[in-house]
Amino acid sequence: MGKKSTTGNKNKEKRQARKLEQRRIADGMSFVTSANKLKDLSPLCQDLLVYNNLESMEINMCIQRVTELDKDVLNWAISLTERNMKRLYETCAWGWNKERKVEEMTDDAAWYLIARNNDNILQAFSHFRFDMDFGEPVLYCYEVQIEEGGRRKGLGQRVMQVLERLARATHMRCVRLTALTHNPSAAAFFKACGYSIDETSPAKEYSAHYEILSKYIEPTEDQVPSTDSSNRIELSGS
């Protein structure tokens, strides 16, 4: 009888674990859906959208869906990505495929953080999305691209701070991104911003040219999930 009881307890524990996992995934999908339904993300990070550095460079940022982005701005973003990344792509297994990159950057799920200086000249952008990745709700950063004149002035770090604030406000588990291993300056930048190898990153023997980096976002006290399934978390700003 004791053996049957032990087996029964293990089965019960497995069922409970399965239910908790299903609930976790369902909550994650709900957060991603809610984030993508938001019409304006700016109120979630308003205090970070204006940036001034010690060199008196003033930057103003805005956030838009790709479907609302001005065509000239989108073309600039595509051009900047090609100028910054084409050579790096050509020297790895992926190769450079402009049509595929444009398709990725114009996907309806894409959001854009756009930075301009006080002369209204475009300086930097980030393409990001809210998505489920390996069963987790994440803010996935597809691109962070900066014009040469805007580099080494803290602008890239501010862009990442905005993404992290958005991730926290929308209940994303982390900010996750893909980095090329033969781009040491990018690796140093993300490390300085607190990013490290993600558990989903492929082993080196399977991929020698890229790795997955992430920065996990600690939830605020009001975001800690309740054990009562009838009391689900509401999305900030929704």
C-alpha positions in Angstrom: 0.0 0.0 0.0 2.9 2.3 0.8 4.3 1.9 -2.7 1.0 2.8 -4.3 0.7 5.9 -2.1 4.2 7.0 -3.1 3.4 6.5 -6.8 0.1 8.4 -6.4 1.9 11.3 -4.7 4.4 11.5 -7.6 1.7 11.5 -10.2 -0.1 14.2 -8.3 3.1 16.3 -8.1 3.6 15.8 -11.9 0.0 17.0 -12.6 0.5 20.0 -10.4 3.8 20.8 -12.0 2.2 20.5 -15.5 -0.7 22.8 -14.5 1.7 25.4 -13.1 3.8 25.2 -16.3 0.6 25.6 -18.5 -0.5 28.5 -16.4 2.9 30.2 -16.6 2.9 29.9 -20.4 -0.7 31.1 -20.6 0.2 34.1 -18.5 3.2 34.8 -20.7 1.1 34.7 -23.9 -1.4 37.0 -22.2 1.3 39.5 -21.4 2.7 39.4 -25.0 -0.8 39.9 -26.4 -1.6 42.8 -24.1 1.8 44.5 -24.8 1.2 44.3 -28.6 -2.3 45.7 -28.2 -1.0 48.9 -26.6 -1.3 51.9 -28.9 1.4 54.0 -27.2 4.4 52.7 -25.3 5.8 56.1 -24.5 4.0 56.6 -21.1 5.8 53.4 -19.9 9.2 55.1 -20.2 8.6 58.8 -20.7 11.4 60.0 -18.4 14.0 58.0 -20.5 13.0 59.3 -23.9 15.0 62.6 -23.6 18.8 62.1 -23.3 21.5 64.7 -22.7 25.2 63.7 -22.3 28.2 65.7 -21.1 28.9 66.9 -24.7 25.6 68.8 -24.7 24.1 66.4 -27.3 20.4 66.3 -26.8 18.5 63.3 -28.0 14.7 62.9 -28.3 13.3 59.4 -28.8 9.9 58.1 -29.9 8.4 54.7 -30.2 6.3 53.6 -33.1 5.0 50.4 -34.7 6.5 49.7 -38.1 3.1 50.1 -39.7 3.0 53.7 -38.4 6.7 54.5 -39.2 7.4 57.2 -41.8 8.7 55.6 -45.0 11.8 57.8 -45.1 12.6 56.8 -41.5 12.2 53.1 -42.3 14.4 53.5 -45.4 17.1 55.2 -43.2 16.9 52.4 -40.7 17.3 49.7 -43.4 20.2 51.7 -44.9 22.0 52.2 -41.5 21.6 48.5 -40.8 23.2 47.6 -44.1 26.0 50.1 -43.6 26.8 48.8 -40.1 26.2 45.1 -40.6 26.6 44.0 -44.2 30.4 43.3 -43.9 29.9 41.4 -40.6 27.1 39.2 -42.1 29.2 38.5 -45.2 32.0 37.1 -43.0 29.9 34.6 -41.2 27.7 31.6 -42.1 24.6 33.7 -42.5 25.8 35.9 -45.3 24.1 39.1 -46.2 20.6 38.9 -47.8 19.0 42.4 -48.0 15.6 41.1 -49.0 15.5 38.8 -46.0 16.6 41.6 -43.7 14.1 44.0 -45.1 11.3 41.4 -44.6 12.4 40.9 -41.0 12.5 44.7 -40.3 9.1 45.3 -41.9 7.2 42.5 -40.1 3.9 43.8 -38.7 5.0 42.7 -35.2 8.0 45.1 -35.2 8.3 48.1 -32.9 10.8 50.9 -33.4 12.6 53.1 -31.0 13.8 56.1 -33.0 16.4 58.7 -31.7 17.0 62.1 -33.2 19.3 64.9 -32.1 18.1 68.5 -31.4 18.5 69.3 -35.1 16.0 66.5 -35.8 18.7 64.4 -37.5 18.3 60.7 -37.1 20.9 59.2 -34.8 19.9 55.7 -33.8 17.2 53.1 -33.7 16.2 49.8 -32.2 13.9 47.3 -33.8 12.3 45.1 -31.1 9.3 42.9 -30.5 7.2 41.4 -27.7 7.1 37.7 -28.3 7.1 34.2 -26.7 10.5 32.6 -27.0 11.3 29.2 -25.5 8.1 29.4 -23.5 8.9 32.8 -22.0 7.4 36.3 -22.7 10.4 38.3 -23.9 11.2 41.7 -25.4 13.4 40.5 -28.3 15.9 43.2 -29.5 16.5 42.6 -33.2 18.6 45.6 -33.9 20.4 48.4 -32.1 22.1 50.6 -34.8 23.8 53.9 -34.2 25.1 56.4 -36.7 28.9 56.9 -36.4 28.5 60.5 -35.0 26.3 59.3 -32.2 28.6 56.5 -30.9 30.6 56.4 -27.7 28.3 59.0 -26.1 26.1 56.8 -24.0 23.3 56.8 -26.5 23.4 53.0 -27.0 23.2 52.4 -23.2 20.2 54.7 -23.0 18.5 52.8 -25.8 18.9 49.5 -23.9 17.6 51.2 -20.7 14.4 52.1 -22.6 14.0 48.5 -23.8 14.5 47.2 -20.3 12.0 49.6 -18.8 9.5 48.5 -21.4 10.2 44.9 -20.6 9.5 45.4 -16.9 6.4 47.5 -17.5 4.9 44.8 -19.8 5.8 41.8 -17.7 8.4 40.4 -20.1 10.8 37.9 -18.5 13.9 39.4 -20.1 15.4 41.4 -22.9 17.0 38.9 -25.3 19.0 39.4 -28.4 21.3 37.7 -30.9 24.9 38.8 -31.2 27.6 37.9 -33.7 30.6 36.4 -32.0 33.1 38.1 -34.4 31.8 41.6 -33.5 33.9 42.2 -30.3 32.8 45.8 -29.9 29.2 44.8 -29.7 30.0 42.0 -27.3 31.8 44.5 -25.0 28.9 46.9 -25.3 26.3 44.4 -24.2 28.5 43.1 -21.4 28.9 46.7 -20.1 25.1 46.9 -20.2 24.7 43.8 -18.0 24.0 41.2 -20.6 25.3 37.6 -20.5 25.1 34.3 -22.3 21.5 33.1 -22.2 20.6 29.5 -21.4 19.0 29.2 -24.8 22.3 30.1 -26.6 23.5 27.2 -28.7 26.7 25.4 -27.7 29.8 26.7 -29.4 30.3 23.4 -31.3 26.9 24.0 -33.0 27.3 27.7 -33.8 30.6 29.5 -34.1 29.3 32.8 -35.4 26.5 33.9 -33.0 25.3 33.6 -29.4 22.1 34.6 -27.5 22.5 37.2 -24.8 19.9 38.3 -22.3 19.3 40.4 -19.2 16.6 39.1 -16.9 14.2 41.7 -15.6 13.3 41.6 -11.9 9.5 42.2 -11.5 8.4 45.0 -9.2 6.5 44.0 -6.0 3.1 44.6 -7.7 4.0 42.2 -10.5 4.7 39.1 -8.4 2.2 36.5 -9.5 -0.5 35.4 -7.2 -1.0 31.8 -6.4 -4.7 32.3 -6.8 -5.4 31.7 -10.5 -8.5 33.8 -10.3 -6.3 36.9 -9.5 -4.2 37.3 -12.6 -1.7 40.1 -13.1 -2.9 43.1 -15.1 -0.5 44.7 -17.6 0.8 48.1 -16.5 -0.5 50.9 -18.7 -3.2 48.7 -20.3 
